Amino acid sequence: MKRKYLRYSVLVGIELLFLVIIIILAFKIINEQNGEVKGIQYISIINKKDITFDKSSLKYFYEPKAESILIENPEWLGYSVTNTMNKDSLNERFNYDLVKDGKTYRIITLGDSWTYGWYVNTNENYSEVLEDELNKDLYCGNISNFEVINLGVGGYDIEYALNRFIKRGVKYKPDLVIWFVNNWNFEKIKELFNPIYTELGNKGIPDFDPKTRTNPRYQISLKRIKEQYGNDIFFNYNKEVVQKFIDHYSNYKFLIMSLPFLRSQYKTMIKDLITNTGFKYSDDVTNVFNDDNYHFIDNHPNVLGHKIIAKDIFNYLVKNEFKKCSVK
């Protein structure tokens, strides 16, 4: 009787042990799926399940998942915003056919979280606002429809943004590409920053600190990169990247835009590289940093900021690209 009871107890114990192991593994899988993605600018609220990685060209290249819905609700914002990814992993309201008709003018917007539209709903980012404005307020006899396709992704540097265009944008055969750049794109070289960013993130150092309105992880990473590679690394690395891109895609019409505060060395680099090409540069965009009504506490443009940027781009296009068109 005792042996039978002992055998029964052993079997029950083994079953309980297996049950505990299964529960632990289940929690581990769930936590890994819902865990934060380390090393991506301002992306701590996006889960691994919401992005895909492509290491075929760049070691850490990533994109949002196609046909997904991303909800952002940082505590400091006070509300949730929703971004919808279309079939091509773009933060868009619509899917766009690869082939467009002869009366459609197609624009691609390229950049990082500013272009993507961090902390604003999809329909509120400047690409979508610009598309609506062009279709509503501009009359061109040979154009019946304007499309503005948003290729922006949060955390992208110069190299990643251009790789995104090669991978996603070229096939749309745009009439114009608007590439919005800032100082961070030149300095946060993903291939160099990512290992440091990941290490600091694992130590609990935040991307953004709402109390101090600073970016601790970026600042520490920037310091280490300068110590390891020297101050000229940002200029030299990106000059080579942009030059190679221009050499291969000089047949495209590019408008590179920035806010007025882009560092002079980067402005000079851009202007020198695009000389005698179809590329243009303009910093005739309202500095939304100068007015708290135009940006969030982390300095990303808010809904009003995106409207201002869209309006500035609209005015530039009217003066320079659509001179024969009339504003309704």
C-alpha positions in Angstrom: 0.0 0.0 0.0 2.9 2.3 0.9 4.7 1.5 -2.3 1.5 2.2 -4.3 1.1 5.5 -2.5 4.7 6.4 -3.0 4.5 5.5 -6.8 1.4 7.7 -7.1 3.1 10.6 -5.3 6.1 10.4 -7.6 3.8 10.5 -10.7 1.9 13.5 -9.3 5.2 15.2 -8.5 6.5 14.7 -12.0 3.2 15.9 -13.6 3.4 19.0 -11.4 7.0 19.6 -12.4 6.1 19.5 -16.1 3.2 21.8 -15.4 5.5 24.3 -13.7 8.0 24.1 -16.6 5.2 24.7 -19.2 3.9 27.7 -17.3 7.4 29.2 -17.0 8.1 28.7 -20.7 4.7 30.2 -21.6 5.5 33.3 -19.5 8.9 33.5 -21.1 7.4 33.4 -24.6 4.8 36.1 -23.8 7.4 38.3 -22.2 9.7 38.0 -25.2 6.9 38.8 -27.5 5.8 41.8 -25.5 9.2 43.0 -24.5 10.7 46.3 -25.5 12.8 46.7 -28.6 16.2 48.0 -27.5 18.3 50.5 -29.4 15.7 52.3 -31.5 15.2 56.0 -31.1 12.0 56.8 -29.1 10.7 53.3 -29.8 10.5 51.9 -26.3 6.7 51.7 -26.5 6.8 49.5 -29.7 7.0 45.8 -29.2 9.1 43.3 -31.1 6.0 41.9 -32.6 5.3 45.2 -34.3 8.6 45.4 -36.4 10.5 43.2 -38.7 14.3 43.0 -39.2 16.1 42.7 -42.5 19.8 42.0 -42.2 20.5 41.5 -45.9 22.0 45.0 -46.4 22.4 46.6 -43.0 23.1 44.8 -39.7 20.2 46.3 -37.7 17.8 47.4 -40.4 14.1 47.2 -39.3 10.7 48.2 -40.5 7.2 48.2 -39.1 5.2 45.1 -39.8 2.9 45.3 -42.8 -0.9 45.5 -42.1 -0.4 46.2 -38.4 -1.8 48.7 -36.0 0.6 50.4 -33.6 -0.8 52.1 -30.6 1.4 54.6 -28.7 0.5 55.8 -25.2 3.5 57.1 -23.3 2.5 58.3 -19.8 3.7 61.9 -20.4 1.5 62.2 -23.5 -1.7 61.6 -21.6 -3.6 59.8 -24.4 -3.2 57.1 -27.1 -2.5 57.6 -30.8 -3.0 55.0 -33.5 -0.8 54.4 -36.5 -1.9 52.0 -39.3 0.6 50.2 -41.5 -0.5 49.4 -45.0 0.4 46.4 -47.1 3.8 47.8 -47.7 4.7 48.5 -44.1 4.1 52.3 -44.5 2.4 54.5 -42.0 -0.5 55.3 -44.3 -4.2 55.5 -44.6 -4.2 53.9 -48.1 -2.5 51.3 -50.2 -0.9 52.6 -53.4 -0.8 50.8 -56.8 2.7 50.5 -58.2 1.5 51.8 -61.6 -0.1 55.2 -61.5 -2.1 56.9 -64.3 -0.7 59.8 -66.3 -2.5 62.5 -64.4 -1.3 61.5 -60.9 1.6 63.3 -59.4 3.4 61.0 -56.9 5.5 62.3 -54.0 7.4 60.1 -51.5 8.4 61.5 -48.1 11.5 60.1 -46.5 12.9 60.5 -43.0 12.8 59.4 -39.4 10.2 59.8 -36.6 9.4 63.3 -37.7 8.2 62.1 -41.1 6.7 58.9 -39.7 4.6 61.0 -37.3 5.6 60.0 -33.8 2.8 60.5 -31.3 0.2 61.7 -33.8 -2.4 59.6 -35.5 -1.7 58.4 -39.1 -4.0 60.9 -40.7 -2.3 63.8 -38.8 1.3 63.4 -39.9 2.6 66.0 -42.3 2.7 63.6 -45.3 -1.0 62.9 -45.0 -1.9 66.5 -44.3 0.2 67.6 -47.4 -1.6 65.0 -49.6 -5.0 66.4 -48.5 -3.9 70.0 -49.0 -2.5 69.4 -52.5 -5.7 67.7 -53.6 -8.0 70.3 -52.0 -6.2 73.6 -52.6 -4.0 73.2 -55.7 -5.3 73.2 -59.3 -3.1 71.9 -62.1 -4.6 71.3 -65.5 -2.4 68.2 -66.2 -2.7 66.8 -62.7 -6.0 65.3 -61.4 -4.6 63.6 -58.3 -1.7 64.0 -55.8 -0.3 61.1 -53.9 2.1 61.5 -50.9 3.5 58.2 -49.8 5.1 58.2 -46.3 8.3 56.1 -46.0 9.4 57.6 -42.6 10.4 55.3 -39.8 11.3 56.2 -36.2 15.0 56.1 -35.3 16.3 56.0 -38.9 19.7 57.6 -39.7 20.8 58.8 -43.1 21.8 55.3 -44.3 18.7 53.6 -43.1 16.4 56.2 -44.7 18.1 55.8 -48.0 18.0 52.0 -47.7 14.3 52.3 -47.0 13.8 54.3 -50.2 15.8 51.7 -52.2 13.8 48.8 -50.7 10.3 50.4 -50.7 10.3 53.6 -52.6 11.9 53.0 -56.0 9.2 50.7 -57.2 6.6 53.5 -56.9 8.5 55.6 -59.5 7.8 58.9 -57.7 7.8 62.2 -59.5 9.4 63.8 -56.4 11.1 62.6 -53.2 11.0 64.9 -50.2 13.7 63.8 -47.7 13.4 65.5 -44.3 16.7 65.5 -42.4 17.9 66.7 -39.0 21.1 66.7 -36.9 20.2 63.3 -35.3 20.1 61.5 -38.6 23.7 62.5 -39.3 25.0 61.7 -35.8 23.0 58.6 -34.7 24.7 56.2 -37.1 22.8 53.0 -36.5 25.5 50.6 -37.4 27.8 52.2 -34.8 25.2 53.3 -32.2 23.1 50.1 -32.0 25.4 47.9 -29.8 26.0 50.8 -27.4 22.3 51.7 -27.4 21.4 48.2 -26.6 23.8 47.9 -23.8 22.6 51.1 -22.2 19.0 50.1 -22.7 19.6 46.8 -20.9 21.0 48.9 -18.0 17.8 50.8 -17.8 19.0 54.1 -19.3 15.9 55.6 -21.0 15.7 57.0 -24.6 13.8 60.0 -23.2 13.4 61.3 -19.7 10.2 63.4 -19.4 11.3 64.9 -16.1 14.4 66.5 -17.6 13.2 66.5 -21.2 16.6 65.0 -22.3 17.7 61.9 -24.2 20.2 60.2 -21.8 20.8 57.1 -23.9 21.6 59.2 -27.0 23.9 61.6 -25.2 26.0 58.8 -23.6 26.1 56.9 -26.9 27.2 60.0 -28.8 30.0 60.6 -26.3 31.3 57.1 -26.7 31.2 57.2 -30.5 33.2 60.4 -30.5 35.7 58.9 -28.1 36.1 55.8 -30.2 36.0 57.1 -33.7 36.7 60.9 -33.4 34.5 63.9 -34.1 34.8 63.6 -37.9 33.1 60.2 -38.1 29.6 61.6 -38.6 30.7 63.9 -41.5 32.9 61.4 -43.2 30.6 58.4 -42.8 27.5 60.1 -44.1 29.3 61.9 -46.9 30.3 58.6 -48.4 26.7 57.2 -47.9 25.0 60.2 -49.6 27.6 60.3 -52.4 27.1 56.7 -53.3 23.3 57.2 -53.2 23.5 60.2 -55.5 25.8 58.3 -57.9 23.2 55.6 -58.3 19.9 57.6 -58.1 20.8 60.9 -59.7 17.9 60.4 -62.2 15.4 61.0 -59.4 14.1 64.4 -58.4 15.0 64.9 -54.7 14.1 67.8 -52.4 16.2 67.6 -49.2 14.6 69.7 -46.5 15.5 70.5 -42.9 14.7 72.9 -40.2 16.9 76.1 -40.1 19.0 74.8 -37.2 20.7 72.0 -39.2 24.4 72.3 -38.4 26.3 74.3 -41.0 28.7 71.4 -41.7 25.8 69.2 -42.7 24.2 71.9 -44.8 27.5 72.5 -46.6 28.0 68.8 -47.2 24.5 68.5 -48.7 24.9 71.6 -51.0 28.3 70.4 -52.2 27.2 66.9 -52.9 24.1 67.9 -54.9 25.8 70.4 -57.1 25.1 69.7 -60.7 22.4 67.1 -59.9 18.7 67.1 -59.9 18.7 67.3 -56.1 17.7 70.5 -54.3 18.0 71.6 -50.7 15.8 74.0 -48.6 15.6 74.9 -45.0 12.7 77.2 -45.5 10.6 75.4 -42.9 9.2 76.9 -39.7 11.4 76.0 -36.7 8.8 74.2 -34.6 11.3 74.1 -31.7 10.8 77.8 -31.1 7.2 77.5 -30.1 5.9 75.1 -27.5 2.6 75.1 -29.2 4.1 73.2 -32.1 5.9 70.3 -30.4 5.7 67.8 -27.6 7.9 67.8 -24.6 10.3 65.4 -26.3 10.5 67.9 -29.3 8.7 65.8 -31.8 6.2 68.0 -33.7 2.6 67.7 -32.4 -0.6 67.8 -34.6 -0.2 71.6 -35.1 3.5 71.2 -35.8 2.8 68.7 -38.6 0.2 71.1 -40.0 2.8 73.9 -40.0 5.4 71.6 -41.7 2.9 70.5 -44.3 1.9 74.1 -45.1 5.6 75.1 -45.5 6.2 72.3 -47.9 3.0 73.1 -49.8 4.1 76.7 -50.2 7.6 75.6 -51.3 6.1 73.4 -54.0 3.7 76.1 -55.2 6.6 78.5 -55.6 9.2 76.1 -57.1 7.6 72.9 -58.5 4.0 73.9 -59.5 4.5 77.5 -60.8 1.9 76.9 -63.5 -0.7 75.7 -61.1 -3.1 77.9 -59.1 -4.1 77.8 -55.5 -7.8 77.3 -55.2 
